[in-house]
Amino acid sequence: MAKVVHAACPLNCWDSCGFKVTIEDGRVTKVEGDDEHPITKGKICGRGRMLEKRINSGERILHPLKKINGEFQQISWEQALDEIAIKLTEYKEQYGTTSVLHSHDYANGGLLINLDQRFFNCYGGVTEVTGSICWGSGIEAQSWDFGDAYSHAPGDLMNSKSIVVWGRNVARTNMHLYEELKKAQKSGAKLYVIDPIYNATAKIADQYISIKPGFDGFLAAGIIKEIVRLELEDREFIHNYSLGFEDLLSTLEKVSLTEISQFTEIPEETITQLARIYAERPVATMFGLGMQRYANGGNTIRLIDALVAVSGNVGIPGGGANFANRQVGQSFQIDTLTLSERKTASRSFTMMKQAEGILTAKDPEIKMAFVTCGNPLTQLPDTNKARTAFSSLETLVVMDQFMTDTAELADYILPVTSAFETEDVYYASMYHHFVNHGPKLVEPRGEAKTDEEIWRGLANRLGFGEDFAYTREEWLNLGLSSLKDYGITIEHLRENKFAELPVDKIPWQNRKFKTPSKKYEFTSGLGKEAGFTGEITLKMPAESTWSNQSLAEKYPYSLLSIHPLRSNHSQHFHVLGTVPEVKVEVSEDIANEKGLENGDIVKVWNNRGNIHGKISILKMAHPKTINIDEGMWRRFGGSVNQLTSDRESDNKLGSTVFDCLVNIEKV
């Protein structure tokens, strides 16, 4: 008999939805939205619905696998854990614990996913990855400016006079914010979308502003220049609550409004218009993630932050520089779960430079890698280099549910449970501030184990099993212990399905920032501590006509690689129901110049690699712009990251995957 129970979406996504899941005969048969959830209100995307296909897929890996003579063979858990533990012991004794790399990403938003860090810390400390392919530049930039990256709570848009969605297609990546935008418009707010692509969010905007990819920071600089020229700046905020404004003015004097218009390919009068809009506060700025994936990415976010600050839109209802909301993750007792004090050795590569790190590391070399919660052979920039690097390892262990591009290279594959096969609590530090309960709904398929069980099994073999001698309930209450005074326990969540976390719904309203000076910092003390000048600079993308003319002559088109509509990164392509194809979206001028029509097969290439796909012409996209969605598996045509660079952003903690020039031709 069918029953419907509450659950939560595990995907690392803006919306972090509440679910209703139908169970029949011990099997998940349907995933729908929970209309009682205060934010997501019963609406979920196709990616969430496809979790039913993921858990039931015939392609799931259900038993431990070992590669023998180039072929995977099923082995027992006992053998798998014994052999992996022996290798971990040998590498530790012969080379030290940092000869092991823990390669991870954020494919799952569960609290107990953090137990992987506990394991490697108790092991002694391994080579770790820092920064983020996704949002690292922006997080670091906002930490320099504000002291942390905090956003306004959903619903605050109803206080906004104007809303600027900058480089973000919320219709694709944040559907519940999309609904809030329409609601705010009905209440009188004006919506402005700044983006190289005329996307679904731009279609509902009161005004769409097309910008040359990679030059968003210059646009912000131009708007600030006009605000100051028109004497519209918030002098009270600047004088009393900020530091380094004169340094910013000095930087802005180095470029004229005419030059900014040329760089951004936006008319000067539009820049002046935006200055007046920002001065008529409150203005909410909703940042996208793509515009900080450039060599100038950190400074791009800092310039937009500066615009929000100069115009007086910090810490007021209806305002905000809304990039991320790290208050959410900071609500949990992560340090207690991870035991970072237990590691006695450490080394790190940035997430972008994993491949280079594997290939060049010495004293010790990287001998072994553990991949958890990610698929680096699809998602890392310059995947050709990544394939070379991961193929060079003596031992590669992958924990996954499917034979991904990365799993294909593994020596051992350890099958892990799906979200519906184990209990956890889920949250996302991007949009809303509710934590959702995800109960165990069905028994694991085959021999799949939870991450926690795998770490416990290895810990027992390596001599620190007592650090993993907790029940699932004890783990959860440990992670929730900082919320006990607010009445948020695992028992409360089981009964109520979700809970509102104690966050500042309008951050920085008290004008007390987390920077060294306790002020908003146009010139950053944290930036200086990190080895930089701390000043905002006007930097070009690494690959553009203005910064590298010879490269631009050879590869004249800007390549974007935005989030796919139907997959959470690389997690859903294999369960779509139809064989996916690489879609190459081009602006109309490229189609006209190259004689391309919808459906044509083309090759897109640069000096890092090439990819073939089918043409789709983008209406009203910025000239010389191409997009290929990220996340596509090799067997379906290959990852767009064959073309992207593994350079780091200007603050060293973000990727530059959008900073990419290519050429294109019909095949």
Buried (B, 14 or more C-beta within 10 A) or exposed (E): EEEEBBBBBBBBBBBBBBBBBBBEEEBBEBBBBBEBBEBBBBBBBEBBBBBBBBBBBEEBBBBBBBBEEEEBEEBEBEEBBBBBBEBBBBBBEEBBBBBBBBBBBBBBBBBBBBBBBBBBBBBBBBBBBEBBBBBBBBBBBBBBBBBBBBBBBBBBBBBBBBBBBBBBBBBBBBBBBBBBBEEBBEEEBBBBBBBBBBBBBBEBBEBBBBBBBBBBBBBBBBBBBBBBEEEBBBEEBBEEBBBBBEBBBEBBEEBEBEBBBBBBBBEBEBBBBBBEBBBEBBBBBBBBBBBBBBBBBBBBBBBBBBBBBBBBBBBBBBBBBBBBBBBBBBBBBBEEBBBEEBBEEBBBBBBBBBBBBBBEBEEBBBBBBBBBBBBBBBBBBBBBBBBEBBEEBEBBBBBBBBBBBBBBBBBBBBBBBBBBBBBBBBBBBBBBBBBBBBBBBBEBBEBBBBBBBBBBBBBBBBEBBEBBEBEBEEBBBBBBBBBEEBEBBBEBBBEEBBBBBEBBBBBBBEBEBEBBBEBBBBBBBBBBEBEBEBBBBBBBBBBBBBBBEEBBEEBBBBBBBBBBBBBBBBBBBBBBEEEBEBBBBBBBBBBEBBEBEEEBBBBBBBEBBBBBBBBBBBEEBBBBBBBBBBBBBBBBBBBBBBBBBBBBBBBBBBBBBBBBBBBBEEE
